[in-house]
Structure formats: structure tokens, C-alpha cells
Amino acid sequence: MIKELTARQLTDNPEKVIRKIFGEQISGTDIVDGIFIDAGFTRVMGVSGLMMKVPATLEILKNPDVSRFLGEQAGEHGSVLVCLDGKELKLYLHRGVTSEEGMPEKIKTSIQAALSGLDGWAGKLNEDGEHEIDLFMPSPGPHFNVNLLMGNRIGYSRALDNTQECCGQNGGRKLSFPCGHAGFGQPLGYEAGGKWLSCKQAVLFV
């Protein structure tokens, strides 16, 4: 049987399930991020103890060693939680009951490196009210890079041309305008020889 299910139809989210499963390991005020790791939306993998809501789980899973280790810990029936406790990292595994597990130093170091500078992922406002951001830092959210207004747009008649109808990859490696919903009527970019070419207006990463 095939059933269509969209993200907006889900009644649970990974953070709710993490709090239910690992309720004794995290407090009600802890900031938690997580993902489902099964099609039944019952098993989760996540990170708690964050200073702000960011996609921390996906970030640590970009490291192949960390991804492999946590996947092996979860197995076919378990859920996994990485807890940030000050400078310490704790790993909890749930398979019917919850237990604290050890982590190799290499895995700990990789996770800490992936989450270092987390408070700077979204950049900062300088004394002139300008948004300063390192484009090579991880994105603090799925739409953050897409919605950035690059540079000072005050005084421009079309200041919102580069909203989420456009897509820029971190570091300025690619820039595309995949659809024309912003009033242009036609696609604005295409790829040729590995480079994105702009047919009309482009906002460059500098």
C-alpha cells in the first residue's frame, strides 16, 4: 500500500519524540534538534543542550565517521541522543530502556568541531546595524541562505528581488534563479559547463 504523506500533515516532530523518549536526560528548557530515522516516525536521532535552534543533527552527520558511529549505535530499533553538557558530550541510547553509552575520543572531537562557533552561524549586527556573516559557516536554518538580503538594500526600488525564489550556495560557489514566481515570468538561470549563468538580474556573493 502506498500512502502519500507531506511534512505539513505530520502530527509529531522529531523534537517532541526526543523529549518523550529522553525526558529524564533533558530538561524542559533545553533546546533540542533532531531528525526521524525511520519511516514510521518513531525512532529519532538528535542533539540537546543547544544555545539556539539550529540543524545541529544534520551538521554532525556530515562527518562520515560520526554518521557511521551513531547509525551503528541506533541499529535497527534504537534512538540516539547527543547531549551537550557544558564542554562535555554525553551519548544516550534508547532501546526500550535508556542507557548512557561511551564515545571514542575521535567521535567526540569531530562532533565538537562540527558544532564549534554555533553562536556565530547566523552572523551578527555590527555597530552600524549591518549584518556581518561568514558564508562558510553552517547555515542556522533551511531557508537562511535563501532569504539573505546581500548588502545594503535600503533605498533600492526592488530590494526584495533576491528572496527565496533565488538560491545561493554557501561561499558564492553557485547562484541560480530557478523559477519566475517573483514576477519575472520565466526561469532566470541555467547551468552550463558547471557554472551558473544568469539570464537577467543576479545578486552576487562577494
C-alpha positions in Angstrom: 0.0 0.0 0.0 1.4 3.4 -1.0 0.4 6.4 1.1 1.2 10.0 0.4 2.3 12.0 3.4 3.6 15.5 3.4 5.6 17.3 6.1 2.7 19.6 6.9 0.5 16.5 7.7 2.8 15.2 10.4 1.3 15.4 13.9 4.6 14.8 15.6 8.0 16.3 15.0 11.4 14.8 16.0 11.9 17.2 18.9 8.6 16.0 20.5 9.6 12.4 20.2 13.1 13.1 21.6 11.5 14.8 24.7 9.2 11.8 25.1 11.9 9.2 24.8 14.7 11.0 26.6 12.6 13.0 29.1 14.9 12.2 32.0 18.0 13.2 30.2 16.9 16.6 29.1 15.1 19.5 30.8 12.0 21.2 29.6 14.0 24.3 28.8 16.7 22.5 26.8 16.9 23.5 23.1 16.7 20.3 21.1 17.2 19.5 17.4 16.6 16.1 15.8 15.6 14.0 12.8 13.5 10.9 12.3 15.5 7.8 11.3 12.7 5.5 10.3 9.7 5.6 8.1 7.3 5.1 11.0 8.4 8.3 12.6 9.1 6.6 16.0 12.9 6.5 16.1 15.0 9.6 16.3 18.5 11.0 16.4 19.2 14.3 18.0 21.3 16.8 19.9 20.3 18.6 23.1 21.8 21.4 25.1 22.0 23.8 22.2 22.2 27.6 22.8 19.8 28.2 19.9 17.7 26.2 17.5 19.9 25.1 14.6 20.1 22.0 12.4 22.8 20.5 14.6 22.0 16.9 13.9 22.4 17.2 10.2 25.6 19.2 10.7 27.3 16.5 12.8 26.1 13.8 10.4 28.0 15.4 7.6 31.1 13.7 9.1 31.2 10.1 7.8 32.8 8.7 10.9 30.2 10.3 13.2 27.3 9.3 10.9 28.6 5.7 10.8 29.1 5.5 14.6 25.7 7.0 15.5 24.0 4.8 12.9 25.6 1.7 14.4 24.6 2.7 17.9 21.0 3.2 16.8 20.9 -0.1 14.9 17.5 -1.2 13.6 15.4 -0.4 16.7 17.1 2.3 18.7 17.1 6.1 19.1 20.2 8.2 19.9 20.7 11.5 21.6 23.9 13.5 21.9 23.8 15.8 24.9 25.9 19.0 25.1 26.7 19.4 28.8 29.0 22.4 29.0 32.2 21.2 27.5 31.3 17.6 27.9 29.5 15.3 25.5 27.2 12.5 26.6 25.6 9.9 24.4 22.3 8.2 25.3 20.8 5.2 23.5 17.2 4.1 23.8 16.1 0.5 23.0 13.2 0.0 25.3 15.2 1.4 28.1 17.6 4.4 28.0 21.3 4.0 28.8 24.4 6.2 28.7 27.0 4.9 26.2 30.6 5.8 25.7 32.1 7.6 22.7 35.5 7.3 21.1 37.6 10.5 21.5 37.8 10.8 17.8 34.0 11.0 17.5 33.7 13.4 20.4 36.3 15.7 18.8 34.5 15.6 15.4 31.1 16.5 17.0 32.6 19.3 19.0 34.4 20.6 15.9 31.1 20.5 13.9 29.3 22.5 16.5 32.0 24.9 17.4 31.2 28.6 16.9 27.5 27.7 16.8 26.6 31.1 18.2 28.1 32.7 15.1 26.3 30.7 12.4 23.7 33.4 11.9 26.3 36.2 12.0 25.9 39.4 14.0 24.9 43.0 13.7 27.8 45.5 13.9 27.7 48.9 15.5 26.2 50.4 12.3 23.3 47.9 12.3 24.8 45.9 9.3 24.6 42.1 9.2 28.0 40.6 9.2 28.1 36.9 8.3 30.7 34.3 7.4 29.2 32.5 4.4 31.4 29.5 5.1 29.8 28.8 8.5 27.0 26.3 8.6 23.5 27.6 7.9 21.4 28.1 11.1 18.2 27.1 9.2 16.9 25.6 5.9 15.9 29.0 4.4 18.6 31.2 5.9 20.9 31.4 2.9 18.0 31.8 0.6 16.4 34.7 2.4 19.5 36.7 3.0 19.5 40.2 1.6 23.0 40.6 0.4 24.4 44.1 1.1 22.6 47.3 2.0 19.3 47.2 0.1 17.9 50.4 1.7 16.8 52.9 -1.0 16.6 50.4 -3.8 13.2 50.1 -5.5 13.4 46.3 -5.9 15.1 45.4 -2.6 13.3 42.0 -2.3 14.4 40.6 -5.7 16.7 38.2 -4.0 14.3 36.4 -1.7 13.6 32.7 -1.6 12.8 32.4 -5.3 16.5 32.6 -5.7 19.1 30.2 -4.3 22.7 30.8 -3.5 25.1 28.2 -2.2 27.4 29.0 0.7 30.6 30.7 -0.3 29.3 32.0 -3.6 30.1 28.9 -5.5 26.8 28.8 -7.3 23.9 31.2 -7.8 20.7 30.3 -9.6 17.2 31.8 -10.1 15.3 28.6 -10.6 11.8 30.0 -11.0 9.9 33.1 -12.0 7.4 33.5 -9.2 8.8 36.8 -8.2 7.1 38.4 -11.2 9.8 37.6 -13.9 7.6 35.0 -15.6 10.5 32.8 -16.7 13.5 30.9 -15.2 16.4 33.3 -14.8 19.3 31.0 -14.7 20.7 27.8 -16.2 23.8 25.7 -15.7 26.4 25.4 -18.5 29.9 23.8 -18.1 29.5 23.5 -14.4 28.8 27.2 -13.9 25.5 29.0 -13.3 24.8 31.7 -15.8 22.3 34.5 -15.1 19.9 35.5 -17.9 18.7 38.6 -16.3 19.3 40.0 -12.8 21.7 38.4 -10.4 22.8 39.2 -6.8 26.4 38.3 -6.5 28.2 36.9 -3.4 31.2 39.0 -2.7 
